[in-house]
């Protein structure tokens, strides 16, 4: 009886994963610990290793297919073992299997040897979802009725036959339809270099849509290269999830924004004193602590609503937005209200490093109750952030600028930092939001508060 390989469950929030690449093919020998495939969740790309010795007898889930967790994706056994007609029942223990991610963002040679375990128990396979990749023109046109000769003609002319209207039986595209289309678009008058046409054919481009920049409109190789760059590229699963979640948040949550400018001059001087004593804290550490203290004063900002009821949260699970090349991730500092400044600093640093190295676990990016997005290091004057789903507000922190301020009737140069609160108007009123963001401002400016905490 062959052993069933199942899609691991990568954290409590993961419901499905996409197989990106198989490292073994059917018939290959497999040893326990070998990497079988790479899978992509909405947060990272991970490697899955085998728990079995034997031969990869059958692959049930192909590359680019997305399936629910705990689904049988392959069988490993001895050559000649009978493959079950349908995957057998899985033990309940397999449903709780979790894995440690090895992210795609880390170069392969630097990846840790932490791999996703594949549970050994077989299970019934729920119906697989459609492939994760978007439908390409090839896939779409393959569903059209077209005769083999007509398809060969279209390919030889480097055109997309999906735009051709078929006049054959049941709307089938036949040779005369391709010829009629070519005549209607003036194909014979097109001028294209042989090299450009060869490359266009290789890349499956439709030369009818390509504008030539050569003499008399001749399509040149650089025109094809430009068209290749303009081809739609499927977003990563992470980028798709970001797009879906933020679109949902922005279209279903009534955002409003309140900005204040905090005078950071005294705090910068205090930070310099701390650094000279060997206590290095970032501006972000003080912002986080100020937010935590303010959330304790205004618990409604730490709550969430579905438009019908409000859920109050006793703990401050502080999200910290971290920008990566692949997109934005938000690791969560749990129970932040119970942490000292030193603990807050250390945990934030650890999570930031893990995020940039692609080593965050799925559960380290869920369950936030309020998020801070600090773009102060990116030279921005002001910005508004979109509230993360499941939260009621987010604080956007811009760069600190030196400004001329009137203080005590005199003009002085002060270091001013603009903060903008995006709030859910369903549960947070304007006055509450204003008081909350000004509470953060007052704490940042209160040096006696920080001295008492050090």
ABEGO torsion letter per residue (X at the ends): XBBBBBBBBBEAABABBBBABBABBBGBBBBBGBBABBBBBAABBBBBBBABBEBBABBABBBGBBBBBGBBABBBBBBGBBBBABBBBBBAAAAABBBBBBBAABBAAABBABBBBBBABBBBBBBBBBBABBBBAAAAAAABBBBAAAAAAAAAAGBBAAABBBABBGGBBBAAAAAAAAAAAGAAABBBBAAAAAAAAAAGBBAAABBBABBGGBBBAAAAAAAAAABBBBBBAAAAAAAAAAAAAAAABBBBBBBBBBBAAAAAAAAAAAAAAGBBBBAAAAAAAAAAAAAAABAAAABBBAGABBBBBABBBBBBBBBBAAEBBBBBBBGAAABBAAAAAAAAAAAAAAAAAGABBAAAABGBABBBBBAAAAGBABBBBBBBBGBABBBBBBBBBBBBBBBGGBBBBBBBBBBBBBBBAAABBAAAAAAAAAAAAAAAABAAAAAAAX
